[in-house]
């Protein structure tokens, strides 16, 4: 572009900026993806709270969920920042690293379903939960397990048509805990499956 005062050539001028490392780019993309589902659910609950004549029990439950999700999002952002700041430390935690904490997989499956129910109701999609009455203790980060389940539910809702049924199931299989999210929709096209994890 020509500058003020004339005399500048018509040749474009600019500076090359260094590209962000691929690992950091992927980390940012992952963070953005993981924030979308809980933020959409928080917005849905907030809008329901603003409705007239809401049931007092629902108001209390929704308020609790909103506070919990805000705290979980803050922890999730902190987790991703830690990954960016100290990738080598996480890749090589050393011989004295603490084992993963224990959480109740059944309770996290239930919480993920509760979080996404308002969005499912808007889309005329049914979320069904199949978990045993007792706790299913597993070695996993509580917040990350719920986030994985919320992401899977959010993806299912995004591509579901009205009348679709989404099933969340958790059960014990010998010394393992198995958690599944399934739906009765059309599923992925065969041509898309090979690129699923790109």
CNS distance restraints for C-alpha pairs under 8 A (distance, minus, plus):
assign (resid   1 and name CA) (resid   8 and name CA) 7.94 0.50 0.50
assign (resid   1 and name CA) (resid   9 and name CA) 7.80 0.50 0.50
assign (resid   1 and name CA) (resid  10 and name CA) 5.95 0.50 0.50
assign (resid   1 and name CA) (resid  11 and name CA) 6.94 0.50 0.50
assign (resid   1 and name CA) (resid  12 and name CA) 5.74 0.50 0.50
assign (resid   1 and name CA) (resid  13 and name CA) 7.45 0.50 0.50
assign (resid   2 and name CA) (resid   6 and name CA) 6.83 0.50 0.50
assign (resid   2 and name CA) (resid   7 and name CA) 7.84 0.50 0.50
assign (resid   2 and name CA) (resid   8 and name CA) 5.21 0.50 0.50
assign (resid   2 and name CA) (resid   9 and name CA) 6.38 0.50 0.50
assign (resid   2 and name CA) (resid  10 and name CA) 6.01 0.50 0.50
assign (resid   3 and name CA) (resid   7 and name CA) 7.76 0.50 0.50
assign (resid   3 and name CA) (resid   8 and name CA) 5.90 0.50 0.50
assign (resid  20 and name CA) (resid  24 and name CA) 6.61 0.50 0.50
assign (resid  20 and name CA) (resid  25 and name CA) 6.36 0.50 0.50
assign (resid  21 and name CA) (resid  25 and name CA) 6.36 0.50 0.50
assign (resid  22 and name CA) (resid  26 and name CA) 6.15 0.50 0.50
assign (resid  23 and name CA) (resid  27 and name CA) 6.11 0.50 0.50
assign (resid  24 and name CA) (resid  28 and name CA) 6.15 0.50 0.50
assign (resid  24 and name CA) (resid  84 and name CA) 6.55 0.50 0.50
assign (resid  25 and name CA) (resid  29 and name CA) 6.22 0.50 0.50
assign (resid  26 and name CA) (resid  30 and name CA) 6.05 0.50 0.50
assign (resid  27 and name CA) (resid  31 and name CA) 6.21 0.50 0.50
assign (resid  27 and name CA) (resid  80 and name CA) 7.23 0.50 0.50
assign (resid  27 and name CA) (resid  84 and name CA) 7.44 0.50 0.50
assign (resid  28 and name CA) (resid  32 and name CA) 6.22 0.50 0.50
assign (resid  29 and name CA) (resid  33 and name CA) 6.22 0.50 0.50
assign (resid  30 and name CA) (resid  34 and name CA) 6.14 0.50 0.50
assign (resid  31 and name CA) (resid  35 and name CA) 6.17 0.50 0.50
assign (resid  31 and name CA) (resid  77 and name CA) 7.39 0.50 0.50
assign (resid  31 and name CA) (resid  80 and name CA) 6.93 0.50 0.50
assign (resid  32 and name CA) (resid  36 and name CA) 6.51 0.50 0.50
assign (resid  33 and name CA) (resid  37 and name CA) 7.71 0.50 0.50
assign (resid  34 and name CA) (resid  38 and name CA) 7.67 0.50 0.50
assign (resid  34 and name CA) (resid 147 and name CA) 7.34 0.50 0.50
assign (resid  34 and name CA) (resid 151 and name CA) 6.69 0.50 0.50
assign (resid  35 and name CA) (resid  39 and name CA) 6.05 0.50 0.50
assign (resid  35 and name CA) (resid  73 and name CA) 7.28 0.50 0.50
assign (resid  36 and name CA) (resid  40 and name CA) 6.09 0.50 0.50
assign (resid  37 and name CA) (resid  41 and name CA) 6.33 0.50 0.50
assign (resid  37 and name CA) (resid 150 and name CA) 6.88 0.50 0.50
assign (resid  37 and name CA) (resid 151 and name CA) 6.33 0.50 0.50
assign (resid  37 and name CA) (resid 154 and name CA) 5.80 0.50 0.50
assign (resid  38 and name CA) (resid  42 and name CA) 6.05 0.50 0.50
assign (resid  38 and name CA) (resid  69 and name CA) 7.12 0.50 0.50
assign (resid  38 and name CA) (resid  73 and name CA) 7.85 0.50 0.50
assign (resid  38 and name CA) (resid 115 and name CA) 7.71 0.50 0.50
assign (resid  38 and name CA) (resid 150 and name CA) 7.37 0.50 0.50
assign (resid  39 and name CA) (resid  43 and name CA) 6.18 0.50 0.50
assign (resid  40 and name CA) (resid  44 and name CA) 6.29 0.50 0.50
assign (resid  40 and name CA) (resid 119 and name CA) 7.93 0.50 0.50
assign (resid  41 and name CA) (resid  45 and name CA) 6.27 0.50 0.50
assign (resid  41 and name CA) (resid 115 and name CA) 6.24 0.50 0.50
assign (resid  41 and name CA) (resid 116 and name CA) 5.96 0.50 0.50
assign (resid  41 and name CA) (resid 118 and name CA) 7.18 0.50 0.50
assign (resid  41 and name CA) (resid 119 and name CA) 6.54 0.50 0.50
assign (resid  42 and name CA) (resid  46 and name CA) 6.09 0.50 0.50
assign (resid  42 and name CA) (resid  66 and name CA) 6.11 0.50 0.50
assign (resid  42 and name CA) (resid  69 and name CA) 7.36 0.50 0.50
assign (resid  43 and name CA) (resid  47 and name CA) 6.17 0.50 0.50
assign (resid  44 and name CA) (resid  48 and name CA) 6.27 0.50 0.50
assign (resid  44 and name CA) (resid 118 and name CA) 6.28 0.50 0.50
assign (resid  44 and name CA) (resid 119 and name CA) 6.65 0.50 0.50
assign (resid  45 and name CA) (resid  49 and name CA) 6.15 0.50 0.50
assign (resid  45 and name CA) (resid  62 and name CA) 6.33 0.50 0.50
assign (resid  45 and name CA) (resid  66 and name CA) 7.40 0.50 0.50
assign (resid  45 and name CA) (resid 118 and name CA) 6.95 0.50 0.50
assign (resid  46 and name CA) (resid  50 and name CA) 6.47 0.50 0.50
assign (resid  46 and name CA) (resid  66 and name CA) 7.88 0.50 0.50
assign (resid  47 and name CA) (resid  51 and name CA) 6.79 0.50 0.50
assign (resid  48 and name CA) (resid  54 and name CA) 7.82 0.50 0.50
assign (resid  49 and name CA) (resid  54 and name CA) 7.06 0.50 0.50
assign (resid  49 and name CA) (resid  59 and name CA) 6.46 0.50 0.50
assign (resid  49 and name CA) (resid  62 and name CA) 7.42 0.50 0.50
assign (resid  54 and name CA) (resid  58 and name CA) 6.98 0.50 0.50
assign (resid  54 and name CA) (resid  59 and name CA) 6.70 0.50 0.50
assign (resid  55 and name CA) (resid  59 and name CA) 6.25 0.50 0.50
assign (resid  56 and name CA) (resid  60 and name CA) 6.31 0.50 0.50
assign (resid  57 and name CA) (resid  61 and name CA) 6.26 0.50 0.50
assign (resid  58 and name CA) (resid  62 and name CA) 5.88 0.50 0.50
assign (resid  59 and name CA) (resid  63 and name CA) 6.03 0.50 0.50
assign (resid  60 and name CA) (resid  64 and name CA) 6.29 0.50 0.50
assign (resid  61 and name CA) (resid  65 and name CA) 6.28 0.50 0.50
assign (resid  62 and name CA) (resid  66 and name CA) 6.13 0.50 0.50
assign (resid  63 and name CA) (resid  67 and name CA) 6.38 0.50 0.50
assign (resid  64 and name CA) (resid  68 and name CA) 6.19 0.50 0.50
assign (resid  65 and name CA) (resid  69 and name CA) 5.98 0.50 0.50
assign (resid  65 and name CA) (resid 115 and name CA) 7.39 0.50 0.50
assign (resid  66 and name CA) (resid  70 and name CA) 6.13 0.50 0.50
assign (resid  67 and name CA) (resid  71 and name CA) 6.30 0.50 0.50
assign (resid  68 and name CA) (resid  72 and name CA) 6.10 0.50 0.50
assign (resid  69 and name CA) (resid  73 and name CA) 6.01 0.50 0.50
assign (resid  70 and name CA) (resid  74 and name CA) 6.32 0.50 0.50
assign (resid  71 and name CA) (resid  75 and name CA) 6.30 0.50 0.50
assign (resid  72 and name CA) (resid  76 and name CA) 6.03 0.50 0.50
assign (resid  72 and name CA) (resid 143 and name CA) 6.56 0.50 0.50
assign (resid  73 and name CA) (resid  77 and name CA) 6.18 0.50 0.50
assign (resid  74 and name CA) (resid  78 and name CA) 6.30 0.50 0.50
assign (resid  75 and name CA) (resid  79 and name CA) 6.11 0.50 0.50
assign (resid  76 and name CA) (resid  80 and name CA) 6.39 0.50 0.50
assign (resid  76 and name CA) (resid 143 and name CA) 7.73 0.50 0.50
assign (resid  76 and name CA) (resid 144 and name CA) 7.87 0.50 0.50
assign (resid  77 and name CA) (resid  81 and name CA) 6.21 0.50 0.50
assign (resid  78 and name CA) (resid  82 and name CA) 6.19 0.50 0.50
assign (resid  79 and name CA) (resid  83 and name CA) 6.44 0.50 0.50
assign (resid  80 and name CA) (resid  84 and name CA) 6.43 0.50 0.50
assign (resid  81 and name CA) (resid  85 and name CA) 6.12 0.50 0.50
assign (resid  82 and name CA) (resid  86 and name CA) 5.94 0.50 0.50
assign (resid  82 and name CA) (resid  87 and name CA) 7.78 0.50 0.50
assign (resid  83 and name CA) (resid  87 and name CA) 5.29 0.50 0.50
assign (resid  83 and name CA) (resid  90 and name CA) 7.13 0.50 0.50
assign (resid  86 and name CA) (resid  90 and name CA) 6.57 0.50 0.50
assign (resid  87 and name CA) (resid  91 and name CA) 6.10 0.50 0.50
assign (resid  88 and name CA) (resid  92 and name CA) 6.09 0.50 0.50
assign (resid  89 and name CA) (resid  93 and name CA) 5.53 0.50 0.50
assign (resid  93 and name CA) (resid  97 and name CA) 5.75 0.50 0.50
assign (resid  99 and name CA) (resid 139 and name CA) 8.00 0.50 0.50
assign (resid 100 and name CA) (resid 139 and name CA) 5.51 0.50 0.50
assign (resid 100 and name CA) (resid 140 and name CA) 5.56 0.50 0.50
assign (resid 100 and name CA) (resid 141 and name CA) 6.50 0.50 0.50
assign (resid 101 and name CA) (resid 139 and name CA) 5.51 0.50 0.50
assign (resid 101 and name CA) (resid 140 and name CA) 5.73 0.50 0.50
assign (resid 101 and name CA) (resid 141 and name CA) 5.98 0.50 0.50
assign (resid 101 and name CA) (resid 142 and name CA) 7.90 0.50 0.50
assign (resid 102 and name CA) (resid 137 and name CA) 6.27 0.50 0.50
assign (resid 102 and name CA) (resid 138 and name CA) 5.42 0.50 0.50
assign (resid 102 and name CA) (resid 139 and name CA) 4.41 0.50 0.50
assign (resid 102 and name CA) (resid 140 and name CA) 5.76 0.50 0.50
assign (resid 102 and name CA) (resid 141 and name CA) 7.18 0.50 0.50
assign (resid 102 and name CA) (resid 142 and name CA) 7.66 0.50 0.50
assign (resid 103 and name CA) (resid 136 and name CA) 7.99 0.50 0.50
assign (resid 103 and name CA) (resid 137 and name CA) 5.46 0.50 0.50
assign (resid 103 and name CA) (resid 138 and name CA) 5.58 0.50 0.50
assign (resid 103 and name CA) (resid 139 and name CA) 6.41 0.50 0.50
assign (resid 103 and name CA) (resid 140 and name CA) 6.20 0.50 0.50
assign (resid 103 and name CA) (resid 141 and name CA) 6.93 0.50 0.50
assign (resid 103 and name CA) (resid 142 and name CA) 5.54 0.50 0.50
assign (resid 104 and name CA) (resid 108 and name CA) 6.41 0.50 0.50
assign (resid 104 and name CA) (resid 135 and name CA) 5.71 0.50 0.50
assign (resid 104 and name CA) (resid 136 and name CA) 5.13 0.50 0.50
assign (resid 104 and name CA) (resid 137 and name CA) 4.50 0.50 0.50
assign (resid 104 and name CA) (resid 138 and name CA) 6.30 0.50 0.50
assign (resid 104 and name CA) (resid 142 and name CA) 7.77 0.50 0.50
assign (resid 105 and name CA) (resid 109 and name CA) 6.11 0.50 0.50
assign (resid 105 and name CA) (resid 135 and name CA) 7.36 0.50 0.50
assign (resid 105 and name CA) (resid 136 and name CA) 5.35 0.50 0.50
assign (resid 105 and name CA) (resid 137 and name CA) 6.09 0.50 0.50
assign (resid 105 and name CA) (resid 138 and name CA) 6.34 0.50 0.50
assign (resid 105 and name CA) (resid 145 and name CA) 7.74 0.50 0.50
assign (resid 105 and name CA) (resid 170 and name CA) 7.14 0.50 0.50
assign (resid 105 and name CA) (resid 177 and name CA) 7.68 0.50 0.50
assign (resid 105 and name CA) (resid 179 and name CA) 7.68 0.50 0.50
assign (resid 106 and name CA) (resid 110 and name CA) 6.23 0.50 0.50
assign (resid 106 and name CA) (resid 131 and name CA) 5.95 0.50 0.50
assign (resid 106 and name CA) (resid 132 and name CA) 7.41 0.50 0.50
assign (resid 106 and name CA) (resid 135 and name CA) 6.07 0.50 0.50
assign (resid 106 and name CA) (resid 136 and name CA) 5.55 0.50 0.50
assign (resid 106 and name CA) (resid 170 and name CA) 6.07 0.50 0.50
assign (resid 106 and name CA) (resid 171 and name CA) 7.98 0.50 0.50
assign (resid 107 and name CA) (resid 111 and name CA) 6.14 0.50 0.50
assign (resid 107 and name CA) (resid 135 and name CA) 7.25 0.50 0.50
assign (resid 108 and name CA) (resid 112 and name CA) 6.10 0.50 0.50
assign (resid 108 and name CA) (resid 142 and name CA) 7.17 0.50 0.50
assign (resid 108 and name CA) (resid 145 and name CA) 7.04 0.50 0.50
assign (resid 108 and name CA) (resid 146 and name CA) 5.35 0.50 0.50
assign (resid 109 and name CA) (resid 113 and name CA) 6.32 0.50 0.50
assign (resid 109 and name CA) (resid 129 and name CA) 7.82 0.50 0.50
assign (resid 109 and name CA) (resid 146 and name CA) 6.78 0.50 0.50
assign (resid 109 and name CA) (resid 149 and name CA) 6.80 0.50 0.50
assign (resid 109 and name CA) (resid 168 and name CA) 7.03 0.50 0.50
assign (resid 109 and name CA) (resid 169 and name CA) 7.76 0.50 0.50
assign (resid 109 and name CA) (resid 170 and name CA) 7.33 0.50 0.50
assign (resid 109 and name CA) (resid 179 and name CA) 7.97 0.50 0.50
assign (resid 110 and name CA) (resid 114 and name CA) 6.26 0.50 0.50
assign (resid 110 and name CA) (resid 129 and name CA) 7.00 0.50 0.50
assign (resid 111 and name CA) (resid 115 and name CA) 6.16 0.50 0.50
assign (resid 111 and name CA) (resid 146 and name CA) 7.37 0.50 0.50
assign (resid 112 and name CA) (resid 116 and name CA) 6.49 0.50 0.50
assign (resid 112 and name CA) (resid 146 and name CA) 5.91 0.50 0.50
assign (resid 112 and name CA) (resid 147 and name CA) 7.78 0.50 0.50
assign (resid 112 and name CA) (resid 149 and name CA) 6.20 0.50 0.50
assign (resid 112 and name CA) (resid 150 and name CA) 5.29 0.50 0.50
assign (resid 112 and name CA) (resid 153 and name CA) 7.94 0.50 0.50
assign (resid 113 and name CA) (resid 117 and name CA) 6.07 0.50 0.50
assign (resid 113 and name CA) (resid 127 and name CA) 6.86 0.50 0.50
assign (resid 113 and name CA) (resid 128 and name CA) 7.98 0.50 0.50
assign (resid 113 and name CA) (resid 129 and name CA) 7.37 0.50 0.50
assign (resid 113 and name CA) (resid 150 and name CA) 7.57 0.50 0.50
assign (resid 113 and name CA) (resid 153 and name CA) 7.80 0.50 0.50
assign (resid 113 and name CA) (resid 168 and name CA) 7.78 0.50 0.50
assign (resid 115 and name CA) (resid 150 and name CA) 7.77 0.50 0.50
assign (resid 116 and name CA) (resid 120 and name CA) 6.21 0.50 0.50
assign (resid 116 and name CA) (resid 150 and name CA) 7.33 0.50 0.50
assign (resid 116 and name CA) (resid 153 and name CA) 7.36 0.50 0.50
assign (resid 116 and name CA) (resid 154 and name CA) 7.36 0.50 0.50
assign (resid 117 and name CA) (resid 121 and name CA) 6.04 0.50 0.50
assign (resid 117 and name CA) (resid 127 and name CA) 6.88 0.50 0.50
assign (resid 118 and name CA) (resid 122 and name CA) 6.43 0.50 0.50
assign (resid 119 and name CA) (resid 123 and name CA) 6.52 0.50 0.50
assign (resid 119 and name CA) (resid 157 and name CA) 7.92 0.50 0.50
assign (resid 120 and name CA) (resid 124 and name CA) 6.11 0.50 0.50
assign (resid 120 and name CA) (resid 125 and name CA) 4.94 0.50 0.50
assign (resid 120 and name CA) (resid 126 and name CA) 6.42 0.50 0.50
assign (resid 120 and name CA) (resid 127 and name CA) 7.02 0.50 0.50
assign (resid 120 and name CA) (resid 157 and name CA) 6.64 0.50 0.50
assign (resid 121 and name CA) (resid 125 and name CA) 5.96 0.50 0.50
assign (resid 121 and name CA) (resid 126 and name CA) 7.15 0.50 0.50
assign (resid 123 and name CA) (resid 157 and name CA) 7.69 0.50 0.50
assign (resid 123 and name CA) (resid 161 and name CA) 7.36 0.50 0.50
assign (resid 123 and name CA) (resid 162 and name CA) 5.94 0.50 0.50
assign (resid 124 and name CA) (resid 161 and name CA) 7.88 0.50 0.50
assign (resid 124 and name CA) (resid 162 and name CA) 4.86 0.50 0.50
assign (resid 124 and name CA) (resid 163 and name CA) 5.84 0.50 0.50
assign (resid 124 and name CA) (resid 164 and name CA) 7.68 0.50 0.50
assign (resid 125 and name CA) (resid 157 and name CA) 7.46 0.50 0.50
assign (resid 125 and name CA) (resid 160 and name CA) 7.34 0.50 0.50
assign (resid 125 and name CA) (resid 161 and name CA) 7.34 0.50 0.50
assign (resid 125 and name CA) (resid 162 and name CA) 5.59 0.50 0.50
assign (resid 125 and name CA) (resid 163 and name CA) 5.32 0.50 0.50
assign (resid 125 and name CA) (resid 164 and name CA) 5.16 0.50 0.50
assign (resid 125 and name CA) (resid 165 and name CA) 5.97 0.50 0.50
assign (resid 125 and name CA) (resid 166 and name CA) 7.43 0.50 0.50
assign (resid 126 and name CA) (resid 163 and name CA) 7.09 0.50 0.50
assign (resid 126 and name CA) (resid 164 and name CA) 6.46 0.50 0.50
assign (resid 126 and name CA) (resid 165 and name CA) 4.83 0.50 0.50
assign (resid 126 and name CA) (resid 166 and name CA) 6.09 0.50 0.50
assign (resid 127 and name CA) (resid 165 and name CA) 6.10 0.50 0.50
assign (resid 127 and name CA) (resid 166 and name CA) 4.84 0.50 0.50
assign (resid 127 and name CA) (resid 167 and name CA) 5.97 0.50 0.50
assign (resid 127 and name CA) (resid 168 and name CA) 7.49 0.50 0.50
assign (resid 128 and name CA) (resid 165 and name CA) 7.29 0.50 0.50
assign (resid 128 and name CA) (resid 166 and name CA) 6.10 0.50 0.50
assign (resid 128 and name CA) (resid 167 and name CA) 4.81 0.50 0.50
assign (resid 128 and name CA) (resid 168 and name CA) 6.19 0.50 0.50
assign (resid 129 and name CA) (resid 167 and name CA) 5.95 0.50 0.50
assign (resid 129 and name CA) (resid 168 and name CA) 4.93 0.50 0.50
assign (resid 129 and name CA) (resid 169 and name CA) 6.02 0.50 0.50
assign (resid 130 and name CA) (resid 167 and name CA) 7.30 0.50 0.50
assign (resid 130 and name CA) (resid 168 and name CA) 6.10 0.50 0.50
assign (resid 130 and name CA) (resid 169 and name CA) 4.60 0.50 0.50
assign (resid 130 and name CA) (resid 170 and name CA) 6.54 0.50 0.50
assign (resid 131 and name CA) (resid 169 and name CA) 5.76 0.50 0.50
assign (resid 131 and name CA) (resid 170 and name CA) 5.13 0.50 0.50
assign (resid 131 and name CA) (resid 171 and name CA) 6.39 0.50 0.50
assign (resid 132 and name CA) (resid 170 and name CA) 7.60 0.50 0.50
assign (resid 132 and name CA) (resid 171 and name CA) 6.96 0.50 0.50
assign (resid 136 and name CA) (resid 171 and name CA) 7.28 0.50 0.50
assign (resid 136 and name CA) (resid 172 and name CA) 7.04 0.50 0.50
assign (resid 136 and name CA) (resid 177 and name CA) 6.96 0.50 0.50
assign (resid 137 and name CA) (resid 177 and name CA) 7.79 0.50 0.50
assign (resid 138 and name CA) (resid 176 and name CA) 7.79 0.50 0.50
assign (resid 138 and name CA) (resid 177 and name CA) 6.48 0.50 0.50
assign (resid 140 and name CA) (resid 144 and name CA) 7.71 0.50 0.50
assign (resid 140 and name CA) (resid 145 and name CA) 6.70 0.50 0.50
assign (resid 141 and name CA) (resid 145 and name CA) 6.05 0.50 0.50
assign (resid 142 and name CA) (resid 146 and name CA) 6.33 0.50 0.50
assign (resid 143 and name CA) (resid 147 and name CA) 6.13 0.50 0.50
assign (resid 144 and name CA) (resid 148 and name CA) 6.15 0.50 0.50
assign (resid 145 and name CA) (resid 149 and name CA) 6.35 0.50 0.50
assign (resid 146 and name CA) (resid 150 and name CA) 6.00 0.50 0.50
assign (resid 147 and name CA) (resid 151 and name CA) 6.02 0.50 0.50
assign (resid 148 and name CA) (resid 152 and name CA) 6.28 0.50 0.50
assign (resid 149 and name CA) (resid 153 and name CA) 6.12 0.50 0.50
assign (resid 149 and name CA) (resid 181 and name CA) 7.55 0.50 0.50
assign (resid 150 and name CA) (resid 154 and name CA) 5.88 0.50 0.50
assign (resid 151 and name CA) (resid 155 and name CA) 6.09 0.50 0.50
assign (resid 152 and name CA) (resid 156 and name CA) 6.22 0.50 0.50
assign (resid 152 and name CA) (resid 181 and name CA) 6.75 0.50 0.50
assign (resid 153 and name CA) (resid 157 and name CA) 6.14 0.50 0.50
assign (resid 153 and name CA) (resid 166 and name CA) 7.84 0.50 0.50
assign (resid 153 and name CA) (resid 181 and name CA) 6.99 0.50 0.50
assign (resid 154 and name CA) (resid 158 and name CA) 6.06 0.50 0.50
assign (resid 155 and name CA) (resid 159 and name CA) 6.54 0.50 0.50
assign (resid 156 and name CA) (resid 160 and name CA) 5.91 0.50 0.50
assign (resid 156 and name CA) (resid 166 and name CA) 7.42 0.50 0.50
assign (resid 156 and name CA) (resid 183 and name CA) 7.22 0.50 0.50
assign (resid 160 and name CA) (resid 164 and name CA) 6.09 0.50 0.50
assign (resid 160 and name CA) (resid 185 and name CA) 6.42 0.50 0.50
assign (resid 161 and name CA) (resid 185 and name CA) 7.62 0.50 0.50
assign (resid 164 and name CA) (resid 183 and name CA) 7.07 0.50 0.50
assign (resid 164 and name CA) (resid 184 and name CA) 6.25 0.50 0.50
assign (resid 164 and name CA) (resid 185 and name CA) 6.19 0.50 0.50
assign (resid 165 and name CA) (resid 183 and name CA) 5.62 0.50 0.50
assign (resid 165 and name CA) (resid 184 and name CA) 5.98 0.50 0.50
assign (resid 165 and name CA) (resid 185 and name CA) 7.78 0.50 0.50
assign (resid 166 and name CA) (resid 181 and name CA) 7.12 0.50 0.50
assign (resid 166 and name CA) (resid 182 and name CA) 5.76 0.50 0.50
assign (resid 166 and name CA) (resid 183 and name CA) 4.27 0.50 0.50
assign (resid 166 and name CA) (resid 184 and name CA) 6.94 0.50 0.50
assign (resid 167 and name CA) (resid 180 and name CA) 7.90 0.50 0.50
assign (resid 167 and name CA) (resid 181 and name CA) 5.77 0.50 0.50
assign (resid 167 and name CA) (resid 182 and name CA) 5.25 0.50 0.50
assign (resid 167 and name CA) (resid 183 and name CA) 5.95 0.50 0.50
assign (resid 168 and name CA) (resid 179 and name CA) 7.41 0.50 0.50
assign (resid 168 and name CA) (resid 180 and name CA) 5.72 0.50 0.50
assign (resid 168 and name CA) (resid 181 and name CA) 4.62 0.50 0.50
assign (resid 168 and name CA) (resid 182 and name CA) 6.59 0.50 0.50
assign (resid 169 and name CA) (resid 179 and name CA) 5.65 0.50 0.50
assign (resid 169 and name CA) (resid 180 and name CA) 5.16 0.50 0.50
assign (resid 169 and name CA) (resid 181 and name CA) 6.55 0.50 0.50
assign (resid 170 and name CA) (resid 177 and name CA) 7.11 0.50 0.50
assign (resid 170 and name CA) (resid 178 and name CA) 5.60 0.50 0.50
assign (resid 170 and name CA) (resid 179 and name CA) 4.28 0.50 0.50
assign (resid 170 and name CA) (resid 180 and name CA) 6.38 0.50 0.50
assign (resid 171 and name CA) (resid 177 and name CA) 5.86 0.50 0.50
assign (resid 171 and name CA) (resid 178 and name CA) 5.45 0.50 0.50
assign (resid 171 and name CA) (resid 179 and name CA) 6.64 0.50 0.50
assign (resid 172 and name CA) (resid 176 and name CA) 5.92 0.50 0.50
assign (resid 172 and name CA) (resid 177 and name CA) 4.62 0.50 0.50
assign (resid 172 and name CA) (resid 178 and name CA) 6.14 0.50 0.50
assign (resid 173 and name CA) (resid 177 and name CA) 5.94 0.50 0.50
assign (resid 173 and name CA) (resid 178 and name CA) 6.69 0.50 0.50
assign (resid 188 and name CA) (resid 192 and name CA) 6.37 0.50 0.50
assign (resid 188 and name CA) (resid 193 and name CA) 6.57 0.50 0.50
assign (resid 189 and name CA) (resid 193 and name CA) 6.75 0.50 0.50
assign (resid 190 and name CA) (resid 194 and name CA) 7.73 0.50 0.50
assign (resid 192 and name CA) (resid 196 and name CA) 6.28 0.50 0.50
